[in-house]
Amino acid sequence: MMKLIFSLLGIFPILLTPVIALSQQQIVKGRVTAAENNEPLVGVTVRVKNTSTGTVTRTDGTYSLPVNQTDAVLVFTFTGYTTAETPLGGKPILDMALQPGQKELGEVVVVGYGTQQKANIAGSIASVKTAELKQTPVSNVVQGLQGRVAGVQVTQNSAAPGGNISMRIRGVNSINGTSEPLYVIDGVQLSNSGGVNDISSLSLINPNDIESVAVLKDASATAIYGARGANGVVLITTKRGKAGKTLVTYDGYYGIQKNTRQMAMMNAAEFAALENEVYKTNVYPDPAALGEGINWQDLIFRDAPIQSHQVGVSGGNERTQFAMSGNYFKQEGIIVSSDFTRYSFRLNFDHRISNMLKAGASLFTSYVINHRIPSASTSIDAGAVNASVLGAAMGAPPTLKPYKDDGSIWPFGDQMDGRYREVVNPLGLASILDRDKTSRTLGSLYAEFTPVKGLSYRASFNPVISGTLNDYYSPRYIMNSGDLASGGGTARKINSNTIVLLHESVLTYETRIKKHALKFTGVFATQTNNNNSNKIEASNFPNDATLNEAMQLATDHTVTSSRSKDRLDSYMGRINYGFRDKYLLDLIARVDGSSKFGANNKYGFFPAAAIAWRASEEPFVRSISAISNLKFRFSYGLTGNAGAIDPYKSLSLQGTSGLYYFEHAPVTGIKVSGIANNGLKWERSVQADLGFELGLWKDRVNITGDIYHKKTNDLLFVKKLPGSSGYNEVTGNFASLENRGVELSVDAVVLDSKVKWSVAGNISVNRNKLLGLADNVNEYTVSNYQVLKIGEPLGLFKTYVFDGIYQQGETVMDGSGSRIGGVKVKDLNKDGIISADDQKIIGNATPSFTYGFATNLSYRNFDFSAFFSGIQGNKVYNLIRYTFENPLGSRNMFKALVNRWSETNPGNEYVSGYQGGRIPLTDRFMENGSFLRCKNITLGYRLPAIKGISSARIYVSANNLFTITNYTGYDPEVNTFGNSNTQIGVDNLVYPTARSFLLGIQAGF
């Protein structure tokens, strides 16, 4: 009953307010335009001076505002334009033309636990507006950041629908841990990780709901997030309601995606001739008669639709504002059987209870269905062919058939007397059910209390609740009939759930005393992460009728489960001080305590400081009319990385050791699987940053530059232990590395009349170097072709050096395992034997620089935009070539191997056919991964006024229109190993990027 009474008491003033005000209010209407071209300005704040009454202009520049006093003064403010004040004078209509002003300095930028005017920021923070993000239709907000922010490298590891994506801010900062930044969405903290075939967690967020993105790069900006800030922080703010007329919007598009290229493979006649050569018999009596045969790539690739539809409603009054939206997004993949569907809903609500108390909530929920196909094999050679749909299609014999006469898939082992039972029908692989259904809810409840001017306390509770059900079933009908005798069909169900609970208390005090501006922010936060997973696997089913829904029908079963929990407590203080608005100082300190670390190192201390000088406020700079803004800044600080370690790694762990028999009964054994390390502690990054910001000609040209040096110590590294210790490995703080770099961003308004033209570009250079490894090891083997080496960057490739083909009369060198007509490698140490000592460093996956360029053009109702991004100087190890340049029999090869070595064709590039032959990993498969990609071109038209529709725009868009590159694979922007820090720049049959063409509509009502 008491709750009901208090609720009614809270609602009563809200209901009563309009009744009292009606007798006094006058509704003032008007239109706000830009003085230089008379174009309407959208989002201008119009308020009654010295009151809280206000609104914002609509899409056509109009506004309406209730005013109680006839002698009121209206204040018009808009970023980039001079603030205007005009007495109302009792007039019911008041139009306003705003004069251009300094566009950048008044901009408010979201920073950690608050906002600041851009002019007063001493750290390195880059912001991206929603208009830029929406230029390219994407399923993941991180895709929209690619090429738009200096110092940020975004890699689409897999272009599968909802596919994995990685983001690096100022280089790779860890070895065994994550180098992904922390994402904060309306106060809710998220991380992004996983393998190349996993859904990106950011794909669960609808990009259309985003208002702005701020990227925190230097230590002074990220230290406020302490243990989670070492890799940078991405702050995402979603759209909120504004006082004024209720707005209804629709934003939708529909398009078609197309594959950009196919690999040239042998046709049936060429393949048959190769088979005869390899097996030295007439497998095919008349190869020439077979003609072209089956193009298996044509069967797996398709033109695939992509569509998005969103409806939004926002509005409110001076006390209550709301914004909500619903979105449906579906992307079918360009490879059959792959697709991604997302349903999402967002609600933001803010209510001012009194002059001192404000409360609100944000709710974002999504439901995603993702159908995966096997791709991006981590195996090489035969394993790669059978583990991915793409590899199976390239390796499939063009002499075989895809379907039986009844239309069902025809396994290769059932054709030609079982000769090809070791390769798989790619359509069979694509028929495997591998589906994730994920639901995720992000919530944020807050209350903000302002007892006196300048002092506020904000308490928030931010839960994240997510659950994923993975269904997997590999059917019997794709198996060779000879293999069914031992049973068939493999099934799996994985049910995983995560609950993250975060509470934050933020105390802020802000004051100004004459020439001194001071702001203090204090934060206490506590976060717990709860994870659990249950998995059941089964095999050998009697039929495919029930897929994986009746696992009790299988003969073999395995059940596993896991649960983990960790906690992070944090205490933070920040002081922002300004003198005369031109000398700025930021001091930050944060203490984090994590349950993940050793008993001796639970807590970490992360301080930072930044200073800035707004030189443009000095009289001697003001006299230079061309300079509208000039600021120099320097920061230094320490951040940590708690994401580098899983829970319980500091403890002695136990695990299963297989079955043994006790009293004639099988019992699962338990053994010690991990050694305790009470000294396990935080990875720590010390970063220094020196930057400048320059605005010219009233900020028509803006230039931002930074130089930074970041050193990361106490890197968590898994060290191998000798067998005599009783353990395989131990996790400890055994390594260190550094990143040095330069960033430069430029944007300019070239034309600003009837024709508007703006351009923007950025370039980034980062140099990564490994400084130390455990036990002073100089080199550590990561794989057969990649190593870690002191003094070199991560992503280093080391192989043999290709030296042609052994010709008749030559002596095959000992240790090479080669033959006449086989690969010859260089004997680098000249000892007459080919061994591991003849391998050398052949390149690295780190780019020399990354860059992006955008241009926007508008005339009257037409608008045009184009966006390009690129990478220069990185290497990609093309394992596709390794697999399909080795003619060992039973699988198709690149068409170029028609020109393989033979006694009558003694070439020096491709080996001869040889049954079961192997070739060494050499620098031959190392390629230049540089590329320039046209990410997006859009042409739009804003329709004239239509009754009932306040605004309408139609557009056509081309995405990934072309790529300029010398790379010979499907796409140079790949990484088979997902978010790995050490195995990067590897292409092994990753899902390729599509080209898309879209038609879209944006309307407001």
N, C-alpha and C positions, 0 to 999 in steps of 0.2 A: 504494500500500500504506500509506504513512504517513497519507494522508487517512482510510483505513478504520480504522486503529488509533486515531487521534484521535477519530473519530466514535464508535467503540465505548467509548472511555474516557469520552466525554461522556454516553453513554446508560447506562453501567453504574451510576453512582451513583443515577440516577433509578429504575432497576429495583430496586436494592437497598434504597432507603429504606423502602418500605412493608413489606418483610419484617422489618426490624429493629424498626420501630415497632409492628407488630401485637401483639407480646407485651406492650407497655406501654400502649397506647392504650385509652381508654374513649370510647365514642360517646355524646355528650350531645345530647339532643334538646329542643326546646321550641317555643313560639309567642310571637311578639312582637306586641303590640297597642297601640293608642292609649288612654291612660288615660281620655281624656274621653268616648269612645264605644265602647270595646272593639272597634273595627274593626281587622282585621289590617293590619300595616304591611309593605309590600313593599320590599325593597332595604336593610333595616337591616343595618349591618355588625356582626357578632358576632365578637369575637376574644379570644384568651387574653392577658391582660395581660402585658406585657414579653416577648412572643414575636411571631413573624410568622404564627402560626397563626390563621386566621380564615375566615369565610364570610359570605354574605349571605342574608337571608330570602327565601323563595319567594313566589309570588303569593298564597298563603293565610296568609302570616306565619310559617310554620314554618321551622325550621332543623335541621341536624344537624352536629355538630362533633367531630372527634377531639381528645381531651384526654389528655395524658400524666400530669398530676399531679392527685391527688385534692383537693389544697388550692388548685387554680387559681382565679383570679378572672376572670370573664367581663366584658368591656366591651361595652356596646351603644351604638352611635352612629348617629344619623339626622338629616339636615338638618331643622331646624325643631323638634327635640325635645331635651330635656336629656339629656346623656350619663349613662348609669347603669352602675355597677360593682357586681357581686354575687359573693360567694364561692360556689364550687360546692359545697363541703362534701361531696363524694363522691356527690351526687345525680345520677341518670341523666337526669332531666327537670327543666328549669328554664325556666319561663315568665316573661315580663317585660312589664309595662305601662309604656310611656314617657310621661313628662309633657311637655306642650307647652313649647317654649322659644322663643327668638327665631329665627324661621324664615329670615331673610334673611342675617344677619351671618355665619353659619358656612358659607354656601354657597361652594363652590369654583368659580371662574369661569376658563375658558380664556382666556389672554391670549397675545400673540405670544411663541412660544418658551418656554412654561411655563404655570403656573397660579398663581392667587392667591386668597386668601380675599376675598370681596366686601367685607368690612369694611376691608381694607387697600388697596383700589384707589383711586388718586388720579386716574385718567383717566375719560373718559366711555365706558363699555362697557355695552351692553345684551345680556342673554341671553334666549334663547327655548328652552323645553324641548320635548322630543319630543312630549309629550302635546298641546301647543298646535299643533305642526306637523301632527299626524295628525288634528286635528279636521276639516279639510277635505281630502278626497281630491284630490291634485294630482299632476301628472306632473313638477313642477319645484319644488324646495325653496324657490325665491324666491317662488313664489306663496303658500306657507304663511306668509311673513313679511309679506305685505301687511296694513297696518293694525295690526300688532302691536308695532311699534317706533317710538318717537317720532324724528323726524328722517329717517325712511326713506320714500321714495316709490317704490312699485312700480307699474309700468304694464304691463298685458298688451297689448302692441302689436298682437298678432294672437292671436285665440282659436282658431286652427287647432290640431289635435292636435300637441303638441310645439312650439307656436308661440313666436315671439320674445317676449321679456320684457325689460324694462329696470328697473334699480334705481338710484336716486339717493340718496346719503347726504349730507344737508346741501347739496342743490342741485347745479346743473350747474357743473362745474369746468373745462371746456375748450370750445374752439370746434371745431377741426378734429380733435382727438384724442378719446379715449374718456373718458366720465364714469362708466363702470362701475367698481364696486369690485373689489378683488382678492379672490378666493375661495381659501381654504386648507383643503383637505380632508385631515385627518390628516397635515399637513405638505406635501401636494402642492399646488402653486399653479396656479390656473386663472383664465382670464379669460372673460368672456361678451360677445359682440358680434355684429354681423351685421345684415342687412336684415330687413324685416318678414316675408319669406317664408322666412327661414333657420331651421333648427332651433336652439333655444337650447342651448348647450353644457351648461347645468345640467340639461336634460331627460334627459341621459344618466346622471344620478345618481339612484339609487332613494331617494326620501325616507324610506321605511320603515327604511332602514339607519342613519338619523341619530339620535344620542343627544342632541346639543345644538347650538345655534348661538349664537355670540357675535358681536355687531356692534361693531367698534371705530370710534369716531366722531371723537374729538378728536385733536390732533396728538401728544399724549404717548402715546396708545395705538397710533397708526398709524405714528409715526416709526420704529419698530423695523423696519418694512418699507420705509423709505426711499423709493426712486424709484418704488415701486409702491403707496405708501400714500396719495397725495393724495386719492383718491376714496373713502377708507374701506376697511376690510377686514372680510370676513365669514369667521369661523373656524368650520368645520364639523367636529364630532367624531362619528365613527361608533361604533356599539356594539361593546364588547369583552367578552370572556369574564370570568367571575368564578369564584373558587374555590367549590366546592360541588357539589350535585347537577346532573347534566346536564339542561338544560331544552330541550324541543322546543316550538316555537310555530308557530301558523298564524295568518295575518292575511290576510283576503280580503274582497272585496266585488264586487258586480255591480250595475249600474244602467243607467238609460236617460237619454239626453240629449235635450233638446227645444229647438227654436228658440223664442226668446222673442217675436219679432215679425216682421211683414212690412210692407214699404212698400206703401201704397195706390197702385196704378197704374191707368191707364185700362183699361176692358174693351174688347172687340173693337169694339163699336158706337161707343164714344167715340173710340177710336183712329182708326177709319175716317173719322169726321166730321172729325177733325183733319187727316188726310192729304188729304182733299178740299179743305180750306181752304188748306193749305200749298201744294199743287201746282195749285190753282185749276182742277181738273178732277175728273171723277167716277172717281177711282181705284177707289172702291167705290160702285156704283150705289145700293145700299140699305143704308146703315150700320146702321140699326136692326135689320135682319133678322139681323145677325151675333151678337147677344146678348152673352154674357159672353166667349166665346172661351177661349183657353188662359191659365191662370195659371202662368206660367213659374217663379215662386218655389215653387209647390207641387211642381214637378218636380225642383228642385235641392235643396230641403231635405228632411230625413228625420229620423225618430227613430233615434238611434244608440246602440248599447251601449257601455259602458265597464266594464272589469273589471281586477282586480288580485288576484294570488295569491302569497303569500310563505310560505315555510317556513324557519324558523331553528333552529339548534342551537347551544347555548353551554354552557360549563361549564369544568371543570378542577380542579386541586388547588392546593396552595400554591405549587408551582413552575411549573406550566404552566397557562395559561388559553387558551381558544380561543372564537371566535364565527364562525359562518358562516351564510350565508343564500342562498337562490335566489329570484328574483322573476320573475314574468311579468306584464306590464302591456300592455293593448291598449285603445286609444281610437279608435273610429271617429268621423269627423267628422259634424257635422250637415249638411254639404254633401256631396253624393255624390262618391265617388272619393277622399276624403281619409281617411287613417287614420295611426296612429302605434303601433308595436309595439316593446316593449323587453324583452329578456332580460338579466338581470343576475345576477352572482354576486359575493359578498363573503366574504373570509376574513381574520380578524384573529387573530394568534397571538403570544403572549408567553410567554417561558420564562426563569426565573431560573436561570442556570447555577451561580452561587455567590452568597454574600452580597455580593460586590463587582461581579458581572457579570450583566447582564440583556440579552437580545436578543429581537427579535421582527420581525414582518413584517405588512404590510397589503397586501391585494390586492383590487382592485375591477375587474371587467371587465364590459363591457356590449356588447350588439349591438342596434342600433336599425335599424328599417326604417320610413321615413317616406315616405308618398305625399302629395305636394303637389298643390294645384290653383292655377291662376292667381288671385291676389287682390291687393288693395291696389295699385291702379295709381298710378304716379307721374305719369301723363299726365292731362290733363283733357279734358272734352268727348268727342269720338268715340273718342279713344285709350283713355279710361277704360272705355267700353262694351265695346270689343273685347279689352281686356287682362285682364279678370277675369271669372270665372264669375258672380259676384254682379251686376256691371254688365251683363253680357250678358243675364242673366235679367230684370233690370229693364227693359232697353231692347228686349227681343225683342218684335216685333209680335204681339199676341195673336190676330191673324187667321191666322198661319202654323201649320204643323204640326210637331211634334217628330220624328216618325218616318215613314218610308215604309211602304207596305203590308207589306213583308217584315220590318219591325221594325228596320231599320237607321236610323241617324241621317240626317235629311234636311237638308242644307245649305240655308240661306235663299236663296242665289243660284240654286238650282235650282227655286225656287217663284215663282209669279206672274211668269214671264218674266224673272227675274233682277232685278226691281225692288229687292230687298233684299239685294243681294250685298255691300253695304258694312257690314252687321251680321252677327253670327255666332250660330249656334245654341249656347246655353250648354251643352247636353249634349255638343256637339262639343268645346268647350273642356275640359270635365270629363273627356273621353276621352283627353286628352293624357297620355302617360306621363311623369311627373316624379318619380323615386324616388331617395331617398338611402339607401344602406346604410352605416352607420357602426359601426365597432368601436373601442372605446377601452379601454385598460388603464391604471389608475393603480396604481402600486406604491410601497411604502415599506419599506425594510429598515433596521433600526437596531440599534445596540449601545450600551449605556449602562454605563459603568464608574464605580464609586463606591469609590475607594481608602480614603477616610476619611469619617467622618461630616460631612455638609454639603457635600462636594465631589463633583461628578459631571461626567463628560464623555460627551456623546452624539454619535455620528456617524450620519448617515442618508444614504441614497441613494434618491432619489425620481424614478423615471422615469415619463413619461407618453407612451404610444405610441398613436397614433390614425390611422385611415385611413378615407376616405370615397370611395365610388364613386357617382357621380351618373349615372343613366340617364335619357335624355330622348328621346322620339319623338312628333312631331306627325304623325298618320297622314294618308294621302291621302284616306281616305273621308270626312273632315269638311270637305274643301275643295269649293268650288263646281266643278262639272264643267268650266265654261269656263276655270278657272284651271289645270286639269291639263295642258292642252296644252303649257305651258312647264315641266312637271315638277311633282312634288309629293312631300311627305314631308320632314320635317326631323329630323335625329338629332344626338345629342351624347353623348359619354362624357367624364367628368372623373374622374380618379383623383388624389386629393390625400392626402398623408401628412405627419404631423407627429411628430417625436420631440423631447421636452423632457427634458433630463437635469439634475437638481438635486442637488448635494451640500451638506450643511450640517453644520458642526461647532459644537457648542454646549457651552460650558464654564460651569458654574454653581457658585457657592459661596454657601452660606447659613449664617449663624451668629447667635447671640443672646448678647450679653454684658450681663447684668443688664437694664437698661431699654432697651437698644439692640438693634434687630433690623436686620440687614444682609443683603442679597442682591445678588450680582453675576452678571450674565449677559453672556457674550461670545460672539459668533457670527462665523464666517466662512462665506460661501456663494458658490457659483459655479454659474451656470445657463447652459446653451446651448439655443437653439431652432433646430431644423432643419426647414425646410418645403420641400416640392416638390410640383409639380402638373403633370399632363399632360392636355391636352384635345384631342380630335378632334371636329370638326363636319363634317356632311355633309348634302347636300340633293339632291333630285331622284332618288327611288327608283322602280324599275319597279312595285313593289307594296308592300303592308304586311306580307308574310308573315314577314319576319325582324326586324321592328321595327328596333332599333338594333344588332343583333348581327352584321350583315354590311354594314358601311359601305362596303366595296369595291364594292358594287352601285350606289352613288350616283355621279352624274356630277361633283359638285362637292365638294371636300374642303378643310378648313383644319385645320392642326395647330399648336398652340402649347404651350409648356412654360415653367416657371419654377422657380427654386430660390432660397432665401434662408437666411441663417444670421446669428444675432446672439448676443451673449454679455453677461452681466451678472455682475460680481464685486462682492461686498459684504463690509463689515467693520462690526461693530456692537458697542456696549457699552451696558449698562444697569445702573444702580444703584437699588435700592429700599431706602430707609432709613426706619425707624420708631423713634420715641422714645416710650416708655411706651404704645405701641399707640394713640396718639391724635394725634401729629404725624408726618405722612408726607411723604416727599420722593422723587420719581422723577427721575432724570437719564438721558437717552437721547441717543446720538450714533451716526450711521450714515454711512458713506461708500460710495457706489455708483459703479461705473465701467461705462459702457455703450458697446458698439461702435457704437451707432446715431448717436451725436452727433459733432459736429465735432472736428477734431484739437485744437482749443484748449480744448475743454470736455468731455472724456471723463468726468471725475469730478464728482460732486456731493456736498456735505456737508449732512446733514439732522439738526440737533440739536433737542431738545425737553426741556421740564421740566414737572413738575407738583408741586403741593403740596396737602395736604389736612389738615383739622383735624377730628378726631372729637370734636366738642363734647359729645356724649353721655357721654364718659368724664370730663368735668369734674364736680367735686362739685356745683357750683351748678346743673348741668343734671340730674344724677342725682336731685336732690331733687324734680324734677318727675316725678311718677309716670307721667303720660300719655306721656312721651317715652321710647321705648326705643332710638331711634337718631337721631342728628343729625350730619351730616357736611357740611362745606363744602370745596369743592375748586376749584382754579384751574390751568389748564395753558396753555402757550404753546410753539409749535414750528413747525418748517419741514418740509414733506414735498414729494416730487417726483412727477412723472407721466412715466414712461418709455413708457407705452402710447399716448402722443399722436403717435407717429411710427413709420413703417415703417422697416425697415433701408435703408441706403444713401442716405437723403434728404440727407445732408450732402455727398454726393459728386457729381461731374459724371456725369450718366447719359446713356446712349445708347439709342436705340430705332429701330424700323423706320420708313421713310419712304415705303413703297410700292414699286412696281416701276418700273424704268427699263431701257432696252435698252443693252447693252454688247456690241459686235461681233455685233449682230443677235440676241442672246439675252437673255431677260428676267432681270434680277438684282434681288434685294431690296436696297433702299437702306438705309443706316444714317445716322442723324443724332444730333446732341447734343440730348437731350430734357430735361435738367435741369441747372441751374447749381449749382456747388459752393458750399457755405456752411460754411467752417471754424469759424465762430462759433456754429453751431447748438448750443443747450444745453437743459437741462432746464426744463420748466414747474415753477414753484415756488409752493407754497401756504403762506402764513403764517397760522396760526390761533390765536386766543385763545378760551378757554372758561372760563366761570364757572358752577359748578353746586352743587347741594345735594341731599342725600338725607335724608328725614325718615321715621322709623318711629314709629307711635303705638300705644299699648295692646298692648305685646308684639308689635309688628309686624303687628297685624291690619290696620292701614292703613299703606301705604307710598306716599310721594310723592317723585318725582324731577323736578328741573327743571334746565334748562341755558339759558344765553345764550351765543351764539358769534358771532364775526366772523372770516371767512376771506377773505383776499385772495390771488388767484392772479396772479402776474406772469410775464413771459416766455412768454405763451401762444403756442403754435405756430399760425401763421396763414399761409395760402397767399395771397401778394400777387400781383396781376396786374401784368405788366410790359408796357411799350410794345413794339409790334412791331419798332421799330428796334433793340431790344436783341438780337434773334435768339432770344429765349426767350418762352414764354407766361406763366410764373409762377415764383416762387421761394418756398420754405418757409423761414420764419424766425421768430424770437421777437418778434412785432410787436404783441401785444395783452395786455390785462389785464382782470380782472373781479373782483367780490367777491360774497360771500354773507353775509348777516346773518340770524340766526334765533333763535327761542325754542322750547324743547321742554318739554312737561310730561306726565308719566306718573303715573297713580294706580291702585293696586290695593287691594282691601279684602276681608276676610272678614266678610260681613254676619251670617251665622249659622254656628255651629259646634257643633251638637248632633246630634240625630237627623237633622234637616234641615240640610244644609250648603249654603251659598250664598256664592259669591264673585263679585266683579265686577272688571273692569280696563278702563282706558281711557287713551287718549293723544291729544294734539293737538300739531301742529307748524306753525310759521309760518316761512317762509323768504323772504327778499327778495334777489333776484338783480339785479345791475347791471353793465353793460358799462362799463369805465373808459377803455379806450383801444384804438385800431386803428392799423394801419400808416399812416405818412405823415400822421398827425393827421386821418384821414378821419372825418367825423362820422356818416356813414350809409353802409352797405354793403348792396347788394341781394342777397338770398339767392334769392328766387324772385319770381314775379309778384305775390305777396301777402304775402311776409315779408321783413323787413330786420333788419340789426343797426344799432343806434343808440346812440351814446354817452349814458350816463346812464339807459338803459332796460334792462329785463331781456331775456334771450335769449327767442326764441319770439315776437317782436313781429310783429303783423299790420299791414299798411299797404295800403289799397285806396281806391277811390273811395267816395263816400257816396251811397247809393241815395236818389232823390228822387221815386219814383213812376214813372208811365208817361206818355209824351207823348200828350196828348189832341188831338183835332181843333181846329185853329185856333191851336195853339201853334207857335212857331218852333223847329225842331230846332237846337240849338247847334252851332257849328262845332267840329270835332275829336271830337265824341261818337261818330260813326259810327252813330248811331241813326236812328230813323224815327218816324212817327206810329204809336202802338201799341207802340213799343219803350221800352227803359229810359232813364230820365232820371236823370242824376247831378248833384250840386251843383257849381256853379262857385265853389269856395271862395275863390279869389283875386279874383273879380269882374272878370276881364279879358275876359269874353265868349267865351272859347275854352276848351274842355275839353282839358287836357293833364295830364302827370304831376304838375305843380305843384298840381293839385286833389286829389291823394291825401292821406290823413291817417292817422295812427296810430289804429287802431280797437279795439285790445285786445291782450292777450298770453296765452300758454298757461300761464303760471305761476299756480298756485293761490294763493288768499289763505291757505288753511290746509288741512291734511290731518288726518284723525282716524280712530280705530278704537275699537270698544267690544266687550267680550266679557263673557258671564255664564255661570256654571256652577252647576248645582243638582243635589243628590243627596239621595235618601231611601231608606234601606235598600239594596235592590239596583238601584234605578232611578237613572239619571243623565240630565241634560238640559243641553245647552249651545247657545249661540247666539253668533254673531259677525257684526259689522257693520263696514264700512269706508266711508269717504267722502272726497270732495274738494270744496272750496268755492271759488268765485270764479275758476276758470280758464275760458278761452275755447277753443272748438273751431271751426275753420273747416271748414264742411260743404260739401265740393266735390261731394258727391252731389247736393245741391240745385242747384248751379251747372249740372250736366250735365242733370238731369231737370226743370228749369224753363225750358229753352230749346227750344221746339217748332220745330226746324228741318227736320223731316221724316225719315221712314224709321225712326224709333225711337220707342218708347213713352215716355210722360211720366207724371209724378205725376197722380193722379186730380184733384187740386185745380185743374189747368189746364183742366178742363172750364169753369171760370169765368174763362178768359183774356179779355184785352181784345178787343173787337170794336166796330164802329160802333154796334151795338145793345146792347152791354154794355161801356160805357166804364169798366172797372175801373181800379184804380190799383195793382195788385199783380203780376199775371202778364201777360207780353207776349203779343201776338198771334202766331199761327203765321206763319212766314216761311221760305221755302226757303233753306237754307244760312245762316240768320241767326246772328249772334253777339251775346252779351250781355257787358257788362263785369264784371270782378270787383269786387264792392262789399261794403259792410258788411252787406248783406242776408243773406249766407251765414254771418255770424258768429253763433255761438250760445253760450249759457251751458252749459258742460260740467260743472257741479256735479252731484254725485249722492251718494246714500246707498244702499248695496247691502247686502242681507242675504246675506252670503257663505255662511253655513252655519247650519243648525239640525239638531241631532242628538239623538235619544232612544235611550238604551241600557238594557239589562237584563242584570245579572250573574246567570248561572244558579246554582242551588244546587249543592253538591258532587256530582260524578258520579264513580263509581269509574273510575280510570284517567285522569281529566282533572282537573288541579289548578286550572284556572280556565277559565271560558268566559263570553263576553259576546256578545250579539247587539245590533245597532243598526240604526236606519233614519236616513237622512240626506238632507236637501234642500240643494242647493248653488245659489247665485245665485238664490235663491227669488224675490226681487223687487228692483227698482231704482227708487228715487224720483228722478226727474229731469225737467227740462223739455226735454231735448235731443230733437230730432226724428229723428235718425238711428237706425241699428240699435243702437248702444251708445256711450255717451259716453267709455268707457275705450279709446281708440284712439290709434295714431300710425302713419300710413301710411309714414313714413320711418324706422321701426325705432328704432335707438339714436342717431339724429342729435341733436346738441346745438342746432342752429339751426333745423331744420325739425321743430317739435314741435306737437302739438295739431291735426293735420290728419287729417280723415277722408275718405278717397277709396276707399270700397268695401272696407274691411278686413273680414276674416273675423269674424263676430259671435260674441258670447258665448252659451253654451248654459246652460240650466237642467237640472239633473240630480237624479235620485232614486235612492238607493242602499240596498241591504240588505247588511250586513256581519257577519262573524263573526270574533272573536278568541278563540283558545284556547291554553291551555298544557298540556303533558303532562309 
